[in-house]
Amino acid sequence: MGERTRIGVIMGSVREGRLCDRVTAWVVRSLQGMEQLSVQVIDPVQFGIGGGRPKGVFAKDLSKQLAGMDGFIVITPEYNHSFPAALKELIDSAYDEWQTKPVGFVSYGGISGGIRAVEQLRQVFAELHTVTLRDSVALPDIWSRFDDSGELIDAGRTDSSLRKMVQRLRWWAAATRSARSVAPYDEAV
Ligand SMILES: Cc1cc2nc3c(=O)[nH]c(=O)nc-3n(C[C@H](O)[C@H](O)[C@H](O)COP(=O)(O)O)c2cc1C
């Protein structure tokens, strides 16, 4: 058996009444059914992001959580053809902690399913020396995707897209963890 892959699931919205809660709960439930994964939800609200609270005290905790992960799934809505400011603030709060790690995306929104937000995030994560996955999961018309109990409606294809993305995330997480243990990335200059 290989090592467990530690995945940080990053919530992209801090909006009151956010649908991000439902999307995140579905992702976490799906990941819990997969072997050899440990999952940590990283919620910007917990770190004082987006709420106008002093966040200095939280910065160390955020850095520690990000540093402890092998890879990330970023859950993002689309706001005005981009991603939320709170998500940018969380991303910008760290640097080394992202480097060389894989990042997958679950997006949601109106007709586009958030893909424009994801394309912009790819540019941001390139600057942070991450590996963004080609595979992603998009949930268009997010308002009608969950039933009253929070279950994804007609989940079949979406579940299998998520599974495929997570398997590839694990591949990259194992590959990059192994590469870091052989040679520090900082020395590749
Ligand atoms: C400020 C704002 C801008 C939005 N812009 C878009 C958009 O450009 N494209 C889109 O598909 N949906 C857009 N939406 C719809 C959101 O994707 C949808 O409301 C989603 O539920 C927001 O995520 P949240 O509930 O987790 O905050 C926008 C929503 C908000 C609040």
The ligand as an SDF file (V2000), in Angstrom:
LIG
                    3D

 31 33  0  0  0  0  0  0  0  0999 V2000
  -21.2230   38.7950   -7.4360 C   0  0  0  0  0  0  0  0  0  0  0  0
  -21.6830   37.6160   -8.2290 C   0  0  0  0  0  0  0  0  0  0  0  0
  -21.3290   37.5180   -9.5640 C   0  0  0  0  0  0  0  0  0  0  0  0
  -21.7120   36.4160  -10.3150 C   0  0  0  0  0  0  0  0  0  0  0  0
  -21.2840   36.3120  -11.6050 N   0  0  0  0  0  0  0  0  0  0  0  0
  -21.5180   35.1600  -12.2880 C   0  0  0  0  0  0  0  0  0  0  0  0
  -20.9430   34.9580  -13.5710 C   0  0  0  0  0  0  0  0  0  0  0  0
  -20.2500   35.8040  -14.1150 O   0  0  0  0  0  0  0  0  0  0  0  0
  -21.1690   33.7800  -14.2050 N   0  0  0  0  0  0  0  0  0  0  0  0
  -21.9400   32.7970  -13.6390 C   0  0  0  0  0  0  0  0  0  0  0  0
  -22.1000   31.7400  -14.2470 O   0  0  0  0  0  0  0  0  0  0  0  0
  -22.5020   32.9460  -12.4130 N   0  0  0  0  0  0  0  0  0  0  0  0
  -22.3110   34.1070  -11.7300 C   0  0  0  0  0  0  0  0  0  0  0  0
  -22.8350   34.2680  -10.4710 N   0  0  0  0  0  0  0  0  0  0  0  0
  -23.6630   33.2090   -9.9190 C   0  0  0  0  0  0  0  0  0  0  0  0
  -22.8460   32.3730   -8.9220 C   0  0  0  0  0  0  0  0  0  0  0  0
  -21.9390   31.5490   -9.5740 O   0  0  0  0  0  0  0  0  0  0  0  0
  -23.7940   31.5850   -8.0160 C   0  0  0  0  0  0  0  0  0  0  0  0
  -24.6340   32.5000   -7.3610 O   0  0  0  0  0  0  0  0  0  0  0  0
  -23.0640   30.7690   -6.9870 C   0  0  0  0  0  0  0  0  0  0  0  0
  -24.0030   30.1580   -6.1620 O   0  0  0  0  0  0  0  0  0  0  0  0
  -22.1390   31.6220   -6.1220 C   0  0  0  0  0  0  0  0  0  0  0  0
  -21.4140   30.8230   -5.2380 O   0  0  0  0  0  0  0  0  0  0  0  0
  -21.6730   30.8880   -3.6600 P   0  0  0  0  0  0  0  0  0  0  0  0
  -23.1760   30.7180   -3.4540 O   0  0  0  0  0  0  0  0  0  0  0  0
  -20.9450   29.7070   -3.0640 O   0  0  0  0  0  0  0  0  0  0  0  0
  -21.1600   32.1960   -3.1860 O   0  0  0  0  0  0  0  0  0  0  0  0
  -22.4970   35.3850   -9.7140 C   0  0  0  0  0  0  0  0  0  0  0  0
  -22.8660   35.5210   -8.3750 C   0  0  0  0  0  0  0  0  0  0  0  0
  -22.4610   36.5980   -7.6260 C   0  0  0  0  0  0  0  0  0  0  0  0
  -22.8490   36.6720   -6.1700 C   0  0  0  0  0  0  0  0  0  0  0  0
  1  2  1  0
  2  3  1  0
  2 30  2  0
  3  4  2  0
  4  5  1  0
  4 28  1  0
  5  6  2  0
  6  7  1  0
  6 13  1  0
  7  8  2  0
  7  9  1  0
  9 10  1  0
 10 11  2  0
 10 12  1  0
 12 13  2  0
 13 14  1  0
 14 15  1  0
 14 28  1  0
 15 16  1  0
 16 17  1  0
 16 18  1  0
 18 19  1  0
 18 20  1  0
 20 21  1  0
 20 22  1  0
 22 23  1  0
 23 24  1  0
 24 25  2  0
 24 26  1  0
 24 27  1  0
 28 29  2  0
 29 30  1  0
 30 31  1  0
M  END
$$$$
